[in-house]
Amino acid sequence: MDRTFKAISLILSYPTIELQQAMPEIGGVLAADTRLTAAARRDLRPLVEELGGRDIYELQEQYVMLFDRSRTLSLNLFEHVHGESRDRGGAMVSLVETYRDGGFEPVTSELPDHLPVLLEFLATRSQTEGQETLADAAHIFEALTVRLARRESPYGAVFAALSQLAAVQADTEAVAEMLAQPEVDPTDLEALDEVWEESEVLFGPDPNAGCPQVRDMLANMDTPINPDPRVAAE
């Protein structure tokens, strides 16, 4: 078990009281990982402290505003690669098959390409496989780091840490292309509706598709600690 991947998976999950209670241990895991520079470990502290001590309802509202209401900050990786195209559905099916082949069954309401879910899976794989998979998403992590820095969000440090764990230089053109996409004010509900009015995601299997490795899907492009209360409330 790669405890750092597991720790980051939890940090990027929807905040709960249980997550808050686990933050001292999670912070300790991140502080001890020498794959991260001293500066990267230091930059993670404000988020660890905030998640551990801030009002839970404020944390949940912040999380929704950042990751649920902004496509450019989406934690669903294929959103940044395929958008709402049919290709995303086929990639999702293949990803589920990859999880099952690895003996991993996500117990979550999130989509398979949700970053915390992927990190939960990678925590069970070899360090080499984890690094290579993250490397193929390095441009996504870099773009999210920049976008979150613009918002002065401590979550940016998490994606900077993922970039270090990927151990590659992100493709500058791919990063620039992502950053060129316009951002929508998460409080502007009318604008958000327009952005999300896209074609339906189709999850039917592709008869010509095999079961590629996760990293191959990202290149061609978590289980939460508790059930997500957002779903229960719906």
Buried (B, 14 or more C-beta within 10 A) or exposed (E): EBBBBBBBBBBBBBBBEEBBEBBEEBBEBBBEBEBBEEEBBEBBBEBBEBBBEEEEEEBBEBBBBBBEBBBBBBBBBBBBBBEBBBBBBBBBBBBBBBBEEBEBEBEBBBBBBBBBBBBBBBBBBEEEBBBBBBBBBBBBBBBBBBBBBEBEBBBBBBBBBBBBBBEBEBEEEBBEEBBEEEBBEBEEEEEBEEBEEEEEBBBEEEEEEEBBBBBBBBBEBBBBBEEBBEEEEE
